[in-house]
Amino acid sequence: MFDQYLKHSRTTILFVMMFGAFIVMSIFLPGKFLTLSNFQSIASQIPEFGLLAIAIMLAMLTGGIDLSIISTANLAGVGAALILTKYALPQLGAYEESYLIFLAIVSAIGISLLCGLANGLLIAYIKVPAILATLGTMSIFSGIAIVITKGYGIQGFPEKFLFIGSGTIFAIPMPMIIFIVCILLMSLILNRTSFGFNLYMLGSNPVASRFSGINNRGILVRTYILSGLCSGLASIIMISRVNSIRPGYGSAYLLQAILVCVLGGVDPSGGYGNISGLVMGIIVLQILQSGFNILSFSPFFKNVVWGLMLILVMILNFYSSRYSQKIRKRMKVD
């Protein structure tokens, strides 16, 4: 009963933060924040950033972390971009162009799945700590992307492909539709499948999970593959939105994705977190990001703010956890 109360109180705090951030920006920046173009800008950034945050969340639920999400996304994007530019000839018909786009998307997803598989195997079977394994693969994936492109950008994709990142269906942006489908599927996987139950069990207590007959290695590998998939989907949205790819795109997203997860109630030590909290955390951060952009804050200043927020939230979570443990002990005594 207390756990349910704690869960609802965290959700309430997140909702208050989300509403509070909106009110503050609306009061101090009414002429620039409360505009259709600004809301469209926020909505356009949420999907790709949200998918990267989900990728981090999945790794955190196991008690690990995936620092290679940006490198995975960039490498997948480079793979797709090479297919789209190398074989996109002017004489291609509608069918050939559609097939080319399909092939590029499959290639991006395939590359991201392989990246996730590499992380999972290193962590589950070689027993490399997640932070070190993904730090190493981050450098490897980024290096491969730079070698392939020689550090230059790739641009000029077919119009049909650009629809993924900038098109609309019934006035709803296509990236937002993809993101909504992804969060619904992820919520279903985490809350309604044996894989989701086993994932939370593994993150909460790996030893108990193993003695319960759960294949911890298999869960870890599948989790990091799923994390890679989310990074690949984010890459497809990103390169189709900006009509280009370059190694180093989205580098600022890593810190923000970690911050959003912690802000959304995901426990970095594993075993706790949900999609609804993550989504509210994403909205809070994007509202603040929008305000900073309107005020023309430098990227360096924003990084300082995100870092301070991350440390502050971790401190608050620490004392909140200690307080909840005391309450549980008192309830057991009573």
Order of alpha helices (4+ residues) and beta strands (2+ residues): alpha-alpha-alpha-alpha-alpha-alpha-beta-alpha-beta-beta-alpha-alpha-alpha-alpha-beta-alpha-alpha-alpha
